[in-house]
Amino acid sequence: MSDRSLRGMRLGAQSMETESGVEPAPRQRVEYRCEDGEQVFVTFSSEAEIPPVWVSKTGKEALLVDGERPDTSNDKAVRTHWDMLLERRSLPELEQILEDRLTLLRERRGERRSA
C-alpha cells in the first residue's frame, strides 16, 4: 500500500466533506410528559407522524403534551381456550363428550363404573 495516500490525514477524526451548502431537514421538537411530571423532548422531522405515547429513557410511558389521549377502548378482550370451546359446543354437548371420554379411559384401565 502506498504511504502517500494517507499522508497528512488523521483516520476517523475528520470528514473529507465540508458542510458548506448543506441544509438540514426541517424538524420539530415535541414534548411528552409522564404521569409523575417528568418531561421528555423528542425531535422529529416536520413531516413525521407524531405518536401519542413515547417511552422515556427511564422506561415510563409519556403522553404527548396538548395531544389527544390514545384510544384503548377498542382493544380486543383476550379469548381463552374455554371461550373458543363454548363458541363451538354447548355445555350439554361438552358434558356428554367428557362422559364418553371418561368411559373410554376407564375401559382401557380395566375399571368398571359403579352406578
C-alpha positions in Angstrom: 0.0 0.0 0.0 1.3 3.4 -0.8 2.3 5.7 2.0 1.3 8.9 0.3 -2.4 8.0 0.1 -2.8 8.5 3.9 -0.1 11.1 4.4 -1.3 14.1 6.4 -4.7 12.6 7.5 -5.9 11.5 10.9 -8.0 8.5 10.4 -11.6 8.9 11.5 -11.0 12.3 13.1 -12.2 14.5 10.3 -14.7 14.2 7.4 -13.4 14.7 3.9 -16.6 16.6 3.1 -17.4 20.2 4.2 -20.8 21.3 5.4 -21.0 24.3 3.1 -24.2 24.3 1.1 -25.8 21.6 3.3 -29.3 22.4 4.7 -30.7 20.2 7.5 -34.2 18.9 7.0 -36.9 20.8 8.8 -37.5 19.5 12.3 -39.9 19.9 15.2 -39.3 19.4 18.9 -42.2 17.6 20.6 -42.8 17.5 24.3 -44.1 14.5 26.2 -44.9 14.3 29.9 -45.1 11.3 32.3 -47.7 11.0 35.0 -45.1 11.9 37.6 -44.3 15.1 35.8 -41.1 14.0 34.0 -40.6 15.9 30.7 -39.4 14.1 27.6 -38.4 16.1 24.5 -38.1 14.3 21.2 -37.0 15.8 17.8 -39.0 14.6 14.7 -38.9 15.5 11.1 -41.6 18.1 10.3 -43.2 15.6 8.0 -43.3 12.8 10.6 -46.5 11.5 12.2 -46.2 12.2 15.9 -47.1 9.2 18.1 -49.4 10.0 21.0 -47.3 7.9 23.5 -43.5 7.8 23.9 -41.4 5.6 26.3 -38.9 7.7 28.2 -35.3 6.7 28.9 -36.4 5.7 32.4 -38.9 3.2 30.9 -42.0 5.2 31.8 -44.8 5.9 29.4 -45.1 9.6 28.5 -48.1 11.2 26.8 -48.0 13.9 24.2 -48.5 17.4 25.7 -51.6 19.1 24.2 -52.3 15.9 22.3 -55.3 13.5 22.4 -55.1 10.5 24.7 -54.7 7.3 22.8 -58.0 5.4 22.5 -57.6 2.0 24.1 -61.3 1.1 24.2 -61.2 -0.9 21.1 -58.7 -3.4 22.4 -59.9 -6.9 22.0 -60.5 -8.9 25.1 -58.3 -11.9 25.4 -60.1 -15.1 24.4 -59.3 -18.1 26.4 -59.4 -21.7 25.3 -62.7 -22.2 27.2 -64.3 -19.2 25.4 -63.4 -20.6 22.0 -64.7 -24.0 23.0 -68.0 -22.5 24.1 -68.3 -20.9 20.6 -68.3 -24.4 19.0 -70.1 -26.6 21.6 -72.9 -26.2 24.1 -72.5 -27.2 27.8 -74.7 -30.4 27.4 -72.5 -31.4 24.4 -69.3 -30.9 26.4 -70.6 -32.9 29.3 -71.6 -35.8 27.0 -68.1 -35.7 25.4 -66.4 -35.7 28.8 -68.5 -38.7 29.9 -67.7 -40.6 26.8 -64.0 -40.0 27.1 -64.0 -41.0 30.8 -65.8 -44.2 30.0 -63.3 -45.0 27.3 -60.4 -44.3 29.7 -61.9 -46.5 32.4 -62.4 -49.3 30.0 -58.8 -49.2 28.9 -57.7 -49.3 32.5 -60.0 -52.2 33.2 -62.1 -50.3 35.7 -65.8 -50.8 36.0 -68.0 -47.9 36.7 -70.1 -48.2 39.8 -73.5 -46.7 39.2 
